[in-house]
């Protein structure tokens, strides 16, 4: 027996941990070929145990309808045939008259990618997460530490500010003392906090750079972070040569690590980008450029709806917020108020309208009152989406 379970609009299937009962979504057929073995929230270890309650009930009802019910009827007929009129026996079954398919909704989850097993899931962000394949634990607080610490001598600040501006444009979060530390912040405490929130430290070693005072402190803190964070922290040392041919002196503590001697500031920028463990931001068209399409990082869920779903949503919002879905011999009907929006018996038209109703359920714009798939009420999110539609 094969049973198909619905996915959300991105192809993800809901899963539920049997230990903490929290839900997440997995993308089957892509990423790792290994089975799901760990809960992304609590780290519970198991296999073939991740189905939601709704999915289990659906599979059981299908099995009952397709397998158990025919066998019960067959057994009943055989018993009656062998009774030879002396004993009448009949088996009664109490099977549901209608199988309600589980609805896969588009939950407000974050997309989380685990490079360790090439696996992408949808889940609510917690302080810690576990890879659903290998169980590797990820500290999300540490995962968010993506600033770039810029260490320099005061006389080189103008040059370093230019690097900061360029890194800003590329989508990085450069840490520069004069911007990152409010007035009154103890210097050593501010430097330590800046280093701990970073994924890399760039040392601009010019002839003016001296391994003393606060610069010495920055080097010590950077090495400490590199030892703790390992491949999630980069020590980037750039040696500059001035117009007189004098080169910056590499501090003794940085000599065990690779350093570069760029000939230009552009070459230095390339070395920084290549060495950092984080990638720059998404490259896309600027605003007000005509004849192109920008890929928005924030999707408008209302504009993704089908025409039928939009029509249903707007009509329900204009009425009393309810939708009736009736299935009867010879056809189906979706009614809002006294109007039936399915005007014929064309299978294609019916499929489009029923699909629109499922779109609204999937996005939690309507809720199934009674869980029979017949009577629906608009939700708060549904009214908000209807308002958004009216403004477009």
ABEGO torsion letter per residue (X at the ends): XBBBBBBBAAGBBBBBBAAAGBBBBBBBGBEBABBBABBAAAGBBEBGAABBAAAAAAAAAAAAAAAAAAAAAAAAAAAAAAAGGABBBBBBBBBBABBBBBBBBBBBBBBBBBAAAGBBBBBBBBABBBBAAAGBBBBAAAAABABBBBBBBAAAAAAAAAAAAAAAAAGBBBBBAAAABBBGBBAAAAAAAAAAABABBBBBBBAABBBBEAAAAAAAAAAAAAAAAEAABBBBBBBBBBAAGBBBBBBAAAAABBBBBBABAAAAAAAAAAABABBBBBBBBBBGBBGBBBBBABBBAAAABBAAAAAAAAAAAABAGBBBBBBBBGEBBBBBEABBABABABAAAAAAAAAAAAAAAAAGABBBBGGAGABBBBBAAAAAAAAAAAAX
